[in-house]
Amino acid sequence: MKLPPHRGRIGLVPIRFVRAALLVLAAAAGPLPSMEVGAQATASISGRILDRDTDRPLPGALVSLLGTDLQSVTTESGLFSFPGLSPGSYVLEISHLAYGHHTELIHVEPGAVLSLQVGISQEAIELEPLLVEVYSARDLRARASGVRITEVARPQLEQAAMSGMSLGDALRAFIPSVRVRESSGIAGGPTCVEFRGARFGIYDGLCRSPAVLMDGLPLVDATYLYGTLPLEHIERLEMVPPAEAGARFGTGALWGALVIETRRPGPSRDERDLRTLAGGIGAFDWSQEPSPHNWRRAYFYSFVGNALGLAAGVALAERCIEVVPPGYDRVGTRCPAWSTMVTAGGGLALPAVGGSLGSRLGGQTDTSHGDLMPAAIAGAMALIPAYAMVISSRRSEWLVTGTIGKVILAFGAPAAATFADHLFRGPR
């Protein structure tokens, strides 16, 4: 008996169910052979760049594959990597500012993982020459104004002074653009100085003299200055042409200007010591002192010196001076007048000098020490009212006043001497 065909079934199972089961089995089995071949076709390159001489990693080197856009900068360990490359040949270029450029030819097989270690050495890099031009303030002003600046500096003035030249002679010798002529023909008389182009070819007997500014101050009549001003007093002079002088100094300098800078009196800055003079005694400039003032040591030494001076001075003064009890209300003496004055002066001078010597010894540095006289005066100014308070307390029996006086004698006078040691000093 012939059975009819069963369409769309395999046995009793529909065909669509069979197809679905086959797809699930294929997915579980893994990728197809063609996909596995494609994954194995990619390759990678990694490596490390070293200094050939020291074998140390070279960070900051630029590693490139020429012909591609692939670049990598080496890490602190000198490492680089290029993953996912196609098989073939590549030119590996290594660039570094201190090591120059280096290239390596590399052939990459399909699926290969190359690990390289490249050693490079330093090489001299020739750079284009760099021209550096330094302009002074005078050169910059000349370039900005567009005119030539004519000046006479100190060396030229010294040479002219040794030759016996006057200021007019120096202008005639060093500045060709001016005309100098003596109006009276007498040495030291009025002199006419003018720029050569000021007359415009017309001679009318008038002197078109430039304005004269000395240390920034204009001079009213400078015709006698050219023959009387010693060149030793001039540091620098400059002739400013009319084209610039009018803009710089106003309408009074339409015929040009002569700018004179005189020399500053006293020693130069390099020749001055650490003291700023002010009437013989000056305040010390601590900004130029390499080491600071040792306040504690200076005060301790001054305290010891003041204490020793007080002990000797009081013992000396008590030999002649006595304090009469409160009823009499006066200070008496047991010695003649001259002896009393000597002992009283010793009672004041000994602690003042002792405190001054102590502050100077304790406060000295490698380059300076305190002045004895200002420190002694400062100590004495504290001792006088303190002595008065102590004597007054003995006459009136005011204990508080006596205590304050003793504190000033013991501690205030050394403090005054220490302050003066800091303020008034001299070089060692």
Secondary structure, DSSP 8 states (H G I E B T S, - for coil): ------TTEETTEEHHHHHHHHHHHHHHH-S-HHHHHHHTT-EEEEEEEEETTT--B-TT-EEEETTSS-EEE--TT-EEEEEEE-SEEEEEEEEETTTEEEEEEEEE-TT-EEEEEEEE----------------HHHHHHHHHTS--EEE-HHHHHHHHHTT--HHHHHHHH-TTEEEEESSSSTTS-EEEEEGGGSTT---S-----EEEETTEEES--TTHHHHS-GGGEEEEEEE-HHHHHHHH-GGGTT-EEEEEE--SS--GGG--SB--STT---B-GGG-SS---HHHHHHHHHHHHHHHHHHHHHHHTTTEEE--TTT-SEEESS-HHHHHHHHHHHHHHHHHHHHHHHHHHH--SSEEE-HHHHHHHHHHHHHHHHHHHHHHHHHT-HHHHHHHHHIIIIIHHHHHHHHHHHSEEE-
